[in-house]
Amino acid sequence: MEQVFVQNNRPSPLCAINRVGGRLVVSQLRVGERGLTGPSIRQRLQSAAAPYCRTDLDEPRLLLVTSRRTRRWVLPKGWPKPGEALARAAEREAFEEAGVLGHALDARLGEYVYDKRLGGGVVECRVAVFALRVTAFAAAWPERGQRALRWCSPHQAARLVREPGLRALLARFDPPPSALDPEPRRFRPGAD
């Protein structure tokens, strides 16, 4: 088990990151009457899709969704199922949350970290982000009507999201060309 101590991105004896079974688990140690006591924060891994297409002028457009509870702009993301590849989890989340179908590249665009309130506590989530070239739009999907959707340029998307790490990823988003489909279906604003 590998152990590194950090606090606010600096070495510290008050927080430990342990690699357990391929996952990073963060334990914040509290100082009490009996010294250091148990974990209060765990880091979990999520997978996110950055759904994109190109306009007729070959400009990239990203699809953002709102979160269900706070209504802030985010990428479709969620927990991978046991044994599910992260890129496949990103494809599933894009369909469930935004109704888009496509192919997620296996190489990650990057990662960001955010705090999620879960079960009365805080879970620090590390999110692996995958570019997903949109190839089709579903007529129905599991979370239809629960979220707003918005197509925007990468720079507009970066201004709309709150998480600093995600903002940085989106600001430099430049989707790679796809060898799978050299002539992808183009997005036309206002067209179905």
Backbone hydrogen bonds in HBPLUS format (Angstrom, degrees):
<---DONOR---> <-ACCEPTOR-->    atom                        ^
c    i                          cat <-CA-CA->   ^        H-A-AA   ^      H-
h    n   atom  resd res      DA  || num        DHA   H-A  angle D-A-AA Bond
n    s   type  num  typ     dist DA aas  dist angle  dist       angle   num
A0004-VAL N   A0017-ILE O   3.25 MM  13  5.40 152.5  2.33 140.5 148.7     1
A0017-ILE N   A0004-VAL O   2.89 MM  13  5.40 154.9  1.95 156.8 165.1     2
A0006-VAL N   A0015-CYS O   3.05 MM   9  5.47 144.9  2.18 134.3 144.9     3
A0007-GLN N   A0010-ARG O   2.54 MM   3  5.19 140.3  1.69 147.8 162.2     4
A0010-ARG N   A0007-GLN O   2.97 MM   3  5.19 148.1  2.07 106.3 116.2     5
A0029-LEU N   A0014-LEU O   2.78 MM  15  5.16 158.2  1.83 142.6 148.8     6
A0016-ALA N   A0027-SER O   2.77 MM  11  5.12 167.4  1.79 152.1 153.4     7
A0027-SER N   A0016-ALA O   2.68 MM  11  5.12 167.1  1.70 159.6 164.4     8
A0018-ASN N   A0025-VAL O   2.78 MM   7  5.17 168.7  1.79 152.0 154.4     9
A0025-VAL N   A0018-ASN O   2.75 MM   7  5.17 162.5  1.78 154.7 161.0    10
A0020-VAL N   A0023-ARG O   2.79 MM   3  5.32 157.7  1.84 164.7 164.9    11
A0023-ARG N   A0020-VAL O   3.02 MM   3  5.32 165.2  2.04 118.5 121.7    12
A0037-THR N   A0030-ARG O   2.83 MM   7  5.31 143.8  1.96 143.3 155.2    13
A0032-GLY N   A0035-GLY O   2.84 MM   3  5.08 166.7  1.85 134.6 138.9    14
A0035-GLY N   A0032-GLY O   3.03 MM   3  5.08 160.2  2.07 114.5 114.0    15
A0124-GLU N   A0042-ARG O   3.00 MM  82  6.04 136.5  2.20 141.2 150.1    16
A0044-ARG N   A0124-GLU O   2.85 MM  80  6.37 141.6  2.00 143.5 156.1    17
A0126-ARG N   A0044-ARG O   2.76 MM  82  6.06 163.4  1.79 165.1 171.0    18
A0046-GLN N   A0126-ARG O   2.90 MM  80  6.20 158.8  1.94 151.9 156.2    19
A0128-ALA N   A0046-GLN O   2.96 MM  82  6.31 165.3  1.98 153.7 150.5    20
A0047-SER N   A0078-GLY O   2.92 MM  31  5.65 164.0  1.95 162.2 164.4    21
A0078-GLY N   A0047-SER O   3.01 MM  31  5.65 146.2  2.13 144.1 154.0    22
A0048-ALA N   A0128-ALA O   2.82 MM  80  6.04 160.3  1.86 163.7 161.3    23
A0130-PHE N   A0048-ALA O   2.93 MM  82  6.22 154.8  1.99 148.9 155.6    24
A0049-ALA N   A0076-PRO O   2.93 MM  27  5.67 157.8  1.98 163.7 171.1    25
A0050-ALA N   A0130-PHE O   2.77 MM  80  5.89 149.0  1.86 156.4 154.0    26
A0132-LEU N   A0050-ALA O   3.13 MM  82  5.57 171.0  2.14 119.3 117.4    27
A0063-LEU N   A0051-PRO O   2.92 MM  12  5.42 146.2  2.03 150.6 154.0    28
A0052-TYR N   A0132-LEU O   2.86 MM  80  6.12 153.9  1.93 155.5 156.3    29
A0134-VAL N   A0052-TYR O   2.92 MM  82  5.79 173.7  1.93 163.4 165.6    30
A0053-CYS N   A0061-ARG O   3.07 MM   8  5.48 142.9  2.21 144.4 155.1    31
A0061-ARG N   A0053-CYS O   2.85 MM   8  5.48 149.3  1.94 160.1 159.5    32
A0187-PHE N   A0054-ARG O   3.00 MM 133  5.84 165.5  2.02 149.3 152.5    33
A0055-THR N   A0059-GLU O   2.84 MM   4  5.22 154.5  1.91 141.1 148.1    34
A0058-ASP N   A0055-THR O   2.87 MM   3  5.01 154.6  1.93 114.9 116.6    35
A0062-LEU N   A0152-CYS O   2.74 MM  90  5.42 166.1  1.76 166.9 163.0    36
A0152-CYS N   A0062-LEU O   2.89 MM  90  5.42 150.0  1.98 148.6 158.6    37
A0064-LEU N   A0150-ARG O   2.87 MM  86  5.25 170.3  1.88 150.3 151.4    38
A0150-ARG N   A0064-LEU O   2.94 MM  86  5.25 148.6  2.04 149.8 150.7    39
A0065-VAL N   A0074-VAL O   2.89 MM   9  5.51 170.1  1.90 161.2 164.3    40
A0074-VAL N   A0065-VAL O   2.76 MM   9  5.51 163.3  1.79 168.9 174.8    41
A0066-THR N   A0148-ALA O   3.06 MM  82  5.40 134.8  2.27 145.6 150.9    42
A0067-SER N   A0072-ARG O   2.83 MM   5  5.52 147.0  1.94 148.2 158.3    43
A0071-ARG N   A0067-SER O   3.20 MM   4  4.69 131.6  2.45 111.8 121.8    44
A0084-GLU N   A0081-LYS O   2.92 MM   3  5.26 164.3  1.95 138.3 138.7    45
A0089-ALA N   A0085-ALA O   2.94 MM   4  6.26 151.6  2.02 152.3 161.4    46
A0090-ALA N   A0086-LEU O   2.97 MM   4  6.25 148.1  2.07 144.6 152.9    47
A0091-GLU N   A0087-ALA O   3.13 MM   4  6.48 151.1  2.22 142.0 148.9    48
A0092-ARG N   A0088-ARG O   3.00 MM   4  6.30 159.0  2.04 149.2 154.5    49
A0093-GLU N   A0089-ALA O   2.92 MM   4  6.14 162.7  1.95 151.9 156.2    50
A0094-ALA N   A0090-ALA O   3.00 MM   4  6.17 154.1  2.07 146.3 153.1    51
A0095-PHE N   A0091-GLU O   3.16 MM   4  6.46 153.1  2.24 145.8 152.2    52
A0096-GLU N   A0092-ARG O   2.91 MM   4  6.16 173.0  1.91 158.1 159.9    53
A0097-GLU N   A0093-GLU O   2.90 MM   4  5.85 165.7  1.92 151.1 154.7    54
A0098-ALA N   A0094-ALA O   2.95 MM   4  5.39 147.3  2.06 129.7 139.5    55
A0100-VAL N   A0094-ALA O   3.48 MM   6  5.82 170.4  2.49 120.1 118.7    56
A0099-GLY N   A0095-PHE O   2.91 MM   4  4.27 141.5  2.06 115.1 122.2    57
A0143-GLU N   A0096-GLU O   3.01 MM  47  5.85 144.2  2.14 160.6 165.0    58
A0138-ALA N   A0099-GLY O   2.75 MM  39  5.09 175.8  1.76 160.2 161.1    59
A0101-LEU N   A0136-ALA O   2.92 MM  35  5.13 166.2  1.94 150.5 148.8    60
A0135-THR N   A0101-LEU O   2.78 MM  34  5.82 166.9  1.80 145.6 150.1    61
A0136-ALA N   A0101-LEU O   3.34 MM  35  5.13 155.1  2.40 133.4 130.3    62
A0103-HIS N   A0133-ARG O   3.32 MM  30  5.61 141.7  2.48 141.4 143.5    63
A0133-ARG N   A0103-HIS O   3.16 MM  30  5.61 147.1  2.28 149.7 140.0    64
A0105-LEU N   A0131-ALA O   3.02 MM  26  5.89 154.4  2.09 165.1 173.2    65
A0109-LEU N   A0129-VAL O   2.71 MM  20  5.51 160.2  1.75 152.7 158.7    66
A0129-VAL N   A0110-GLY O   2.93 MM  19  5.57 175.4  1.93 165.6 164.0    67
A0112-TYR N   A0127-VAL O   3.12 MM  15  5.39 145.3  2.25 136.8 147.1    68
A0127-VAL N   A0112-TYR O   2.78 MM  15  5.39 173.2  1.78 169.4 171.8    69
A0114-TYR N   A0125-CYS O   2.97 MM  11  5.43 152.8  2.05 148.0 156.8    70
A0125-CYS N   A0114-TYR O   2.78 MM  11  5.43 166.2  1.80 179.0 174.2    71
A0116-LYS N   A0123-VAL O   2.81 MM   7  5.15 170.3  1.82 149.2 152.6    72
A0123-VAL N   A0116-LYS O   2.75 MM   7  5.15 168.3  1.76 154.3 158.5    73
A0118-LEU N   A0121-GLY O   2.92 MM   3  5.46 158.9  1.96 137.9 144.9    74
A0121-GLY N   A0118-LEU O   3.11 MM   3  5.46 161.0  2.14 113.5 119.4    75
A0144-ARG N   A0141-TRP O   3.25 MM   3  5.49 165.2  2.28 121.6 120.5    76
A0146-GLN N   A0143-GLU O   3.05 MM   3  5.42 161.0  2.09 130.3 132.8    77
A0157-ALA N   A0153-SER O   2.87 MM   4  6.12 163.3  1.90 158.7 163.7    78
A0158-ALA N   A0154-PRO O   2.94 MM   4  6.16 154.0  2.01 144.1 150.9    79
A0159-ARG N   A0155-HIS O   3.17 MM   4  6.44 145.8  2.30 139.7 147.8    80
A0159-ARG N   A0156-GLN O   3.13 MM   3  5.18 121.9  2.48  95.3 109.7    81
A0160-LEU N   A0156-GLN O   3.08 MM   4  6.36 137.4  2.27 144.0 155.9    82
A0160-LEU N   A0157-ALA O   3.08 MM   3  5.10 128.4  2.36  96.1 110.0    83
A0161-VAL N   A0157-ALA O   3.21 MM   4  6.45 145.5  2.34 156.4 162.6    84
A0167-ARG N   A0163-GLU O   2.88 MM   4  6.08 158.3  1.92 157.3 164.6    85
A0168-ALA N   A0164-PRO O   3.04 MM   4  6.29 156.4  2.10 149.0 153.7    86
A0169-LEU N   A0165-GLY O   3.17 MM   4  6.43 155.9  2.23 141.0 147.3    87
A0170-LEU N   A0166-LEU O   2.94 MM   4  6.16 166.2  1.96 159.6 162.2    88
A0171-ALA N   A0167-ARG O   3.00 MM   4  6.13 153.3  2.08 147.6 154.9    89
A0173-PHE N   A0170-LEU O   3.14 MM   3  4.92 167.1  2.16 104.2 107.2    90
A0191-ALA N   A0188-ARG O   2.85 MM   3  5.34 162.7  1.88 142.9 144.6    91
